[in-house]
């Protein structure tokens, strides 16, 4: 999936406790591994048991941090965050972690996800005299925790009882780090163990750079506490019907992460194999849209018996920009980011495999690139079902009016991208490949959301949030 035609993950979150060690450097390394989950801002907060320290800024992890500012982040407790802004422009005021001073010491949070009842929570806090400086759900969560009563565990449980939606949190206090996963398990969270401590991360790929091993995934509704005594896991809220975001398996997570007990790369190959069974075609080679479509294409080639061949080379030096691309920039962006291999493509009937199609504004230029390089036929195959509905749980999936599959039939999309044929993986085929009859959120494909809140109300709440973001200058 091309960066101009892709849904964007909201954030990556990390937490660590290693007694006797300043953890700024390992936190930096872990956040670097989670860079794919958010490229617009990054931050780290640490605590030495008394005082909290924080540094954050706009840009990539490598741009925000250096040896000097890392050296000022003292303490054995720390959390980190990489952010993608889902509404408006990136602003430093919206960059996480958020931090407050309370009667019980410092409190900081890093959050991945979206709350569907954020407007109601915002009004409740404002009516209670709490001033808000951003439009983010994350700010609501830290104020809910700060204004609650009891131990931090009790406060987290109180927050979980009223916050509805998607959240994977790492929380820093002066004594411990907490990890919290929402009762639906929409966003991932995993616990790791180091030689002398523990870590919590959005994905297990964050553990390898710091020498940690996976202990287990945090289950829906669970709270994990890590401190100088070790780790403890308790149930913070009753688990709901599991609704893990399918797009984590399809696109968001790094291929070397483990989700639902399975290596993501293997899951994506299984999706590709199922796609070959669902949508076979006579062809000479299978080509991927790199990099995210590559595991799916390998699986398609394995199952179909058609040779896998590189047809597109991707430049890895064209990063994201804070400037929102225009349609004209998107078209030029395809040629800038991908270069065909004519010797591999000339005279070939090509199966072009991608993980998904969102807006559909880059598939056409990609198909044309292959034709110009000499391919005689191009059969587009997509390793997930058509995306027809918006996401309200933390994925910037575009408005429904921008989703090409919500506006056009499969045949109309095929004609739009000028492919010889087009086929998507079915919902049943996708669930079969992921070895699950339930337990996933497929709302963007089916329109069936895990919450009882009507879609119209969700849309109104999203508009209210965007209006608030406009007042504050973006989120």
N, C-alpha and C positions, 0 to 999 in steps of 0.2 A: 504494500500500500504506500503510495507516495505521500509525502508530508503535506502537500496541498490538498489532498483528498482523503484525509484520515481523521477519525475521531481522536480526541486527545485526552489522555489520562490526567486527572486533576493533580496528583501528588505522589511523592514517595516519602515514607516516614521511617525513622530509625531511632532506636534507643539503646543505651549500653550502660552497664555498671561493671567496673573492674576496680575493686578496692586497691588503693596504693598506686594507681596509675593515672596520669593525666590522659584523658581519653579523646582529646581533640583530634589527634592525628588518625587514630582508627576510625573515628566518626567521619572524618573527611574521606577516608578510603572507602568506607561503606556507602557514603552518599554518592561518590563517584560511580560506584557500581549501580546505583539506583537512578542515574542521570536520565535514563530513557523515560522515566515516569514524569519528568517535568524539567524543562530546559529554560524557564524564564526567570527563576529566582531560586536562591538557596540560602539556608541559614543553619546555624548550630548554636545551641544553648547548653551550658555546662554548669555544674554546681559542685562545690567542694565540701558540702555538708553545712555550710553557713551562707556563703555568698554565691549568687548566680552571675554568670558571664554570658554575653551573647554577641554574635556577629552575624549579619545577614546582608544580602544585597541582591541586585538584579543581575542576571546573567547565569552562565554555567558555573558549576561547582569550582572548576579550575580558574574561573575568572573572579569569583567572589573571594576565594581564600588564597592565602599565601603563608609562608613560614612565619612572618611577623604577626599577622592577626591571629593565627592559630596558637601562637605562643602565649597569647593573653587569655586563652580559654582554659582556665584551670579547673581541676576537679575530676573525681572518679565517676561522676554521673553525667550523662549527656544525652541529648536528643538532636536529631537533624532532620532537615526537610528539603525536598526539591519540589518546586511548584510550577504548575501550568495554570494560568489564569483562565477561567471558563467564561468570564463576562468582562468585557471592556479591556482596557489596557493594563499592563503590569505596573504596579506602583510599589514603592518601598514600604509604604504603610500597610500593605496587604501581605507582605512577605512574612513567612513563618520561619521559626517558631514564634508564637505569641508568648509574652511573659508578663506576669503581674507580681507585685509584692502583696502578700496576705499576712494576717496575724500569725499564721502557721508557717511563715517562710515563703520563699519564692515558689511560683507555680508557672510552668511553661507547657505548651502543648504543640504537637505537630499532628496534622489531620489530613487524611485522605478520604474524600467522599463528599456527599451533599445531603443536607437534611431537607426532607420534603415539607416539614412544618416550620421552616425557618421564619417565615413572616409572622406567625403566631408567637413564636419564642422571642422574636425581636420586639414585638409590641409589649410582651409581658415584661421584658427587661427594661424597656424605656419607661413603661408605666411605674416600674419599681425604682426609678431614679438612676438607673445605670446608663451612663453615656457611652455611645458606640462611635468609633472612628472609622470603621470599615464596613463593607457590605458582605463580608465573608461569614459563612456558617461557623467557621473555626473560632472567630471572636465570640460568637454566642456561646459556644461550648465552654470556653475558658471562664466566661462570666457566670455561667450556670454552676460550674464547679466552685468558683470563688465565693459565690453567694449561698451555697448550700451549707449544711451544718453536719458536724460529726467528723469522723476520721476521713482520710482521703478515699478509702475504700467505700465508705458509706456515701460520700459525696458523688463518687463515680456512679454508684448504683442509682442515686437519685437522678442524676443526669440521664442515665440510660432509660429510666422510667418515663421520661417526657420527651426525649429527643428521638424523632422518628425519621428513619432514612438510612443512608449509607455512611458508615464511619469506621475507619481503622485509625486508632490514636496511639501515639506515644506521649506520655505525660511525665514531666519532671517535677519532683518536689525536692526538699532539702535532704530527704532520707532515702528516696527510692525512685525507680523508674517504673511506670505502669504501662502496660499495653492493653488496649481495649478493642474488641471487635463487635460490631453491631449484631443484634439477634438474628438477622437474616444471613449474615456472612457475605454480604455483597462485595466487600473489598477484602483482599487477602492480608494476613498477618501471621508471622512465624517466629518461633522462639529458637535461639541458637545458644550454644555453650562454648565459651573460650576456656583457656587453661585455668584462669583464675576469676572468671566472671561469666556474665550472660549478656545477650543482646536480643533485641526485638527488631524485626524489619518487615517492610511490606513484601519483600521477596527474599528467598533464600540465597539468591545470587550475591546479596550484600555480605554474606558471611565468609566467602572464600578469601577475599582480600585481607581479612583481619584474623584469619586462622581459626574461625569458629566452625562448629558442626551443627547441623540441624538437630534439635531435640524433638520438636513436633510443631505442626500448625496449630494456631490458636483457633478454637472452635467458635461457632456463632454464639454470641452472648457472654463469652468468657472474658475475665480480667486476669492478667498475669502481672505479678509484682516481682521485680528483681532488685536486690539490695545486697548488703554485705554478708547477709546470712544465706544467700542463694536465691531460689525462685519458688514462687507459690502461685498456683492457678486456682481460681474460684469461679463459680458461675455468677455473673453480675446481673443478668436478666434472663428470663426463660427463652430458650431458643425457639425461633419461629420456623416455618417451613423454609428450609435452606434455599437460598436464591443467589448463589455465587455468580458473579458477572461472567457470562460466557466469553466476552471479548478479552478477558484476561488470558484465556487459553488460546484464542484465535490470533490475538495481535499484541496486547499490551505488555504482558510479562516477557522477560528475557528468556530465550530458549533454554538456558541452563538452570532456570529456577524449577523448583518442585511445587506444583499446585495440586491439591486434592490427592496427594500421595503419588503423583506421576510427573516425570520429567516433561516439561512443556514441549521440548523438541519432539518427543515421542508422540505426544498428543496431537501435535500439528501434522506429523507424518500420517497418523491414523485418520485425520480429517481428509488429507489428500487421497489416501487409499479409498476411503468411502466415496469421495467425489468421483474417482475413476469408475467405481461400480455404479454410482447414480447416473453419471453423464459420460458414457464412453464415446469415443470418436476415432475415426481412422486418421492417423497422422504419422509424421516421421520423427519429430522430436518434441519433448516437453521442455518449456522454458519458463522460468519464474520471473516475477517482478521482485527484484531483490530489494532489501534483504528479507523482509517480513514474509514474502510469498515463497521463499526457498524451501523450507521444510514441507510445506503443503505440496509443492511441485515434485519434490523427491518422492513423497508418498504416492502421488498420482502416477509417476513413472514406474515405481515398484509394482503397483497393482496392475497397470495397463500393459506393462511389458514394452512400452515405448521408451526409447533412449532419452535420458535426461541430458540436456546440453545447455551450456551458458549461452544466452543470446543477448543479454543486456548487462553492461558493466555499470555499476553505480559509483558515483563519486561520493566519498565519505567526508569531503571537506566543505560541503555546502550545508551549513548549519541552519538552524532556525533563526528568524529575524523578528524583532519587535514590530516591524512594519507589516501590517496585514496585506497579503498579496492580492492584487487585482486579477481578474480573469486573464488579462494579457500577460501579466507576470507569471501566472501559473503555467501558461502555455510555453513560455520561454524557459520556465523552471524545469519542465520535463526534459527538454533538450540539454539543459545545463547539468542535470543530475544523472541522466542515463545516456549511455552511448551503446549503440548496437554493435554486434560482431558479425559483419556481412558474410565472412567465410563460413560461419556456422549456420547462417540463416538462408543463404541463397538457394532457391529452388526447393525449399523445405515447407512441408505442411506443419504448422506450429500449433501446439496446445500451449496457450499462455495462461499461467496459473497465478492468481493473486489471492490474498487472504480475504479481501472484502472490497466492495464498491460502495462509497458513501455518496458523494455528490456527483460522481461520474464525469468530472471535468478533466481528468488526466488519462483515463483509459483510451480515449480517442487518439490523443497525441502519441501514446505508447504504441497503439496498434499501427499508426501511420509510420512510426520509426521502424517497426519491423518490416512493413511493406516496402519502404524506401530502401531497406537493406537487402531486399530480394526474396522475402518469404512469399510463397504463392498462396497459402491459406493461413488464416489466423483464427483459431477457435478459443474463445475466452472461457475460462473455467474459474469459478469463484468458490472458495472453501468455506463459505457460510451462506445462509439464506439471504434473500433480499432484505435490506434495512429499510423499513417503512415507517418506523415510529421513533419519536425523540426519547432521549434518556433524561430522567430527572434525578438520577442517583450519583452524579459526579462525573459523567462522561460528556465532554463537549462534542455531541454527535450531530450538530447542526440542527436548525429548525426543520420541522417536517416539510415545509415548503421547499427546502434545499435538498432534501433526500430524493435522489433520482428515482428510486424504486417506489416511492410514494406517489410519484407523478406519472410514471410511465410503466407500461407492461414490459416483460422480459424481452419480447420481440422489438418493442420500441427502443429499449435500451441498446439492444444489439445493433439496430439501425443507427442509433445516435453515435455509437463508438466505432461504427463501420467494421465490425467483426463478421466473419463468415458464419459463426454460430456463437451462442452464449448460453451457459447453463450455470445454475447455482446449486450448492448443496442444500438438500432439504432439511427441515427442522428435525425430522425423525432420523435422517442419516447422520446429522450432526450429533444428536444425543447418543446414537448407537456408537459412533466413533469415540465419544467421550465416556462411554460405558456408564451412562446414567439415564434413567427414565425421568428423574426429577432432580432437584437440588441445584438447578441453575436458573438464573434470571435470563429469559429470552425475550424480554419486553420489546426490545428494538426490532425484533423480527415478527413477533406475534401481536403486540399491543396488550398483552396480558401482564400487568404490573404486579409485583409482589405485595403491594399495599392495597388496602380497601379504598383509599382515597380516589374519587373519580378523576379521570384524566383531565376533564375540563377544569377541575379545581387545581390540579397540579400545574396546568398551564397558566392559570391566573396567578398562582403563587410564584411561578417562575418570572412572570412579567412584573410582579410587585418587587421581586428581588432585583431584577434588572433596572427597574425605576430607581430603587434605593441606591444601586451601584452608580447610576448616572448622577445622582445628587452628590455622591462622595467622590466622583471622578474616576470611576472604574473599579474593578475588583481583581 
